[in-house]
Amino acid sequence: AAGLDTAGLADAVNLALTVALAGPDESTRRGAPAHHLLPAFGTAAGRAVAYLVRDGFPATGPAAGHLGRTAHQGPPTPVAVDADLATRPLLPDAYFKPVGVCAHALTSWTAARSLARDVPGADVATVTVHTYAGAALLAERFPANRLARQFSIPWAVACGLLGLDPGVADGRTEAARHAEAAWIAARVTVRHDPGLDDGYPYGRPAVVELRDRAGRCHTARARFHPGDREAPLSADELAAVDAALLRTAGPPTGATELLRALAQAPGSVSLRHLTAPVRGEAPSPTGGPGPTPAAPGTSRRKDTASW
């Protein structure tokens, strides 16, 4: 964004991570509006850092490991992930979520969707979700608002069982179905299963056990969700997600071209070239470096927001 070369971008990223904002996760899970300030202030800080680097501000050392130990209160980033970060672009590993909820809740939602084929919502008695430590924090049965619902596994599971989009806003048309979802969400228990911890970050394992009113037990498991690299959306499904994202007042000119470029996994195309249509600038006459498609195989890191 500031016209930096590759080395300058690396310095800007490390400096930005050094001064990164990290608020308490529980405020987001509770639906506190302060959550929306994080991307706003983060963007402002990122722009300031980029301009500082451009004008000669001293660089810092690699900061990804520090972020992993502090912002995520966990062990240092796996060595294999750190090595990959230094040698390949992450853009080809990016994905579009099928619905607007936290990625930690999406595999529980996926498993619930599969159970919905056999169990009508009215027949649900209780639901137990077994998952890894990070996802187990998203256990609020009575989310207070839309933001809190987006970080609630009970809500996501309830909507999965009812065929609802757990990320949509309240409205007159959704009121009755949301009341039904709230009734089911109150019957969902989320439990941490230490045996699933090793499944993250290479996946987001979840086991959903549902007991119906007749006493029968139904079980579904998911490690990936639709839209993950291992389970990509079809072209039509991706187009529907794109359309929903752009269904807001005043989408920027060039957004369609940007989405098309993203869909082609432009791993080595410069950021400035990629975003030229949105800024109203003409792309370079040569089109920049050729696209680098994502390599086959399992992506190493699912929580791409961490980077």
N, C-alpha and C positions, 0 to 999 in steps of 0.2 A: 504493500500500500504506500510505502514511503520511497519507492524506487530503489530498494536495497538489492544488492546482489546476494548470491547464495550464502556467502560467509556472513554478510550483514544480517540476513534473516536468521541464521543460527544464533548470532549474538543477541538479536532482539528476542528470540524465543527464550533463551536462557535467562536474560535479564527480566523478561516478563514473568517467568516462573519463579524467580527469586523474590519478586514483590507481589506474587499472586494473592488475590483475595480468597479466603477460606472461612466461610461462616459456619455456624453449627448446623449440622444436617437436620437435627430435630425440628428446627424452625421451618424448614421447607416441608417436612413430612406433616407438620401441623397446619400447613396452608398459610403461613405468615406472608403477607404481601412483600416483605423485605426481600424475599427470594428473587423478585423481579429486578431488584437493584443490582444483583451480582453481575448479570451480563452487561448491564448498562455501564456500571463503574469499571468492569473488567475491560470492556471495549475502549472506554476512554483512557484507561491506564495503558492498554496495549498500543494505542495510537501514540501516546506521549512517549512510551519507551522506544517505539520505532523511530520517531523523530530524533530522540536523544542519540540513539546509535548512529543514525545518519550523520549527525553533527559531531561525532567523535567521542561520545560518552564511553568511558572504559567498560569493556565487556566483563561478564562474570564467567565462572566455570559452569560445566553442565549441571543443571539443577533438577532434572527429572527425578533422580533418586531422592533428593530432599523432599520434593513434592509428595512422592509416594509414602515417605515415612511420616509426614506431618498432616497434610490435608486428608489423607485416607487412613491415618492411624493404623498402618499395617507394616509388614516387613518391606525391605527395600524391593524395588522393581526387579522381577526376575532378570537374570543376566541375559538370557536369550532374547527377551523383549528389548532390553537396552541395546543389544547388538543390532537388532533389526531396525531400531529407530535411527541408527547412525548410517544405515546402508540403503534404505529404501523409503519411498514416499508412502504415507499412510492413506492418502486420498483414495486409492483403489479399494481399501478395506472399509471405507465408509458405507453406511447403509441407511435406508429410509425405514423408519418404524411404520408398521401398518396402522397403528393407532397412537394417539398422543399421550402415552403414559411412560413412567420411568422404565428404563430397560430392565431393571431388576425385577419388575413385575410382569414382563412380557411372556416369559416362559410359563408362569402360572396361568396367565390368561390363555396361552396356547393350549395347555393341557385341559383347561376348563372347557374350551371350545370343542375339543374332541369328546368330552363327556356329555356335552349338550345333545349329541346325536341320540343318546340312549336315555337321558333323564330329563324330563320337563322341569322347568324351574319350580313349579308348584309342588313337585315331589321331593325337593331337597330337604333333608332333615339337618344334617351337619356336614361341614367340609373341614378337612385338615390339610394344610399345605406344609410339606417338608422341603426345606431349601437351605442354601448356604448362608454363612453368617451375615454378609452384606445385605442380602435380600430379606433376611428374617427381621430386619429393623423396620420393614414396611408393613407393619402388622395392625395398623389402626382400623378398627371395625366401623367406626362412626366418623368418617372424615367430614370436616366442618365445611369445606367449600370445594370448588372445582380443583384448585391447586392441590389440596390435601388428597382429593380422590385420585389425582394422577400419581401419587406416591403411596397408594394403599393397595396391597395385594388382595385383601378381602374384597375391595370394590372391583378390582380388575377381574377377579374370579367370578364374582356375581354377574358382571356384565358379560363375561365369556359364556356363562351358562345360559344367559338370556338372549344372546346374539346382539348385544348392544355395544356401541363404541364407548369405552370407559373414559375417553378424553374429552367428550363433547361438553359444551356449556349447558346450563339449565335453560329450559324454555318451556312454553306451554305444551308443546308436542311431546316433550320428554318427561314431563312431571310424573305421569302415572307410571311409566316404566322405571324411572329413577326410584320411585317409592318401592317398587317390587325389588329392584336391585339392592336397596338399602336393607330390606327385610332379609335377603340372603346373606349380604355382607356381615350382618350381625351374627350369623351362624358359622362364620369362617374363623378358624384358628390357624395362626402361622407359627411353625416351630422350626428352630434351628437344628439341622441335622449335620453334626461334624463330619460325617462320612461323605457329605457332598461338597465340603469346602475345597477339596483339591480340584473339583470340576470347574472352578472359577479361577482365573479370568478366561480360560479357553472355551468356556461355555457358561451358561447360567442354569444349572440343573434345578429342576423342581419336580416334586412328586405330589399330585393332588389326589387325596382320598375322599370320596363322597359317599355318605350313607343316606339312602333314600328312606322315605316314610315306611316302606315295607321292611326295613332292616337290612336290605341288600347293600353290599359295599362295592363301589366302582372305583377303579384306580387308573390314572393316566400320568404319563411322565413326559417331560420335554427338556431338552438340553439347549435347543435353539428355537428361535421364533421365526415366523414368516418375515422375510426381509433381511435376515442374517445372511452372511456370505454363504453359509452352508445350506440355506433354504431361501434362495433369492426370490423376490417377487417377480411375477411375470411382467411382460411389457405393459399389458393392460392394467394390472394391479398397480404398477409403479406410476402409470399415467394418472390413475385415479387419485393416488396420494399427492402427486404433483398438483393436480387440479384443485384439490382441497386446500393445499398450502397457499395457492395463489388466489383463493376465493376470499380475498380481503380487499378493502378499499385501496385503490391506487397501487396495484403491483407494479414494480419498476419496469420501465421499458428495457427490453433485452432479457427479461427473466426466462422466457421460453428458450432462448439460445443458450443461456447459462445452464439450465436444467438438461438440455440436450448434450452439452459438453460434459457435464458431470456423469451422465448415463454412459458415456463412452470411456469412463475410467481414465482420465487424462493424467496418468501418474507423473509424467515429466514435463507437462505443459506449465509454464510459469503462471503464478497466481495473477500477475498483472494482466497477462494475455487472457486468462480464463474469465476474469471479471470485467474485461473491457466493455462488453455489451451493456452491463448494468450501469457502468459509469458514463455511458454515452460516448465512449471512445471507440475508434475503429481498431479491430485486432491487427496484429502485425501482418504485413503482406505475405510473409512466408507461412503464417499460421503457427509459428513457434515450433518447438520440438514435437516430434510425432508422439501420439499417445502411447502410453505404456500400460497395457491391460494388467489387471491383477493376476498374479501368479496362481496357478491351481494349488489346491490343498487347503488345509485348515488355517484360518487366520489366528494369529497368536494372541490378540488382545480384543476382547469383546467390548470393553468399556471405553470406547473411543473418546468419549467426552473427557476422560481423564487427561488427555493430551491436548 
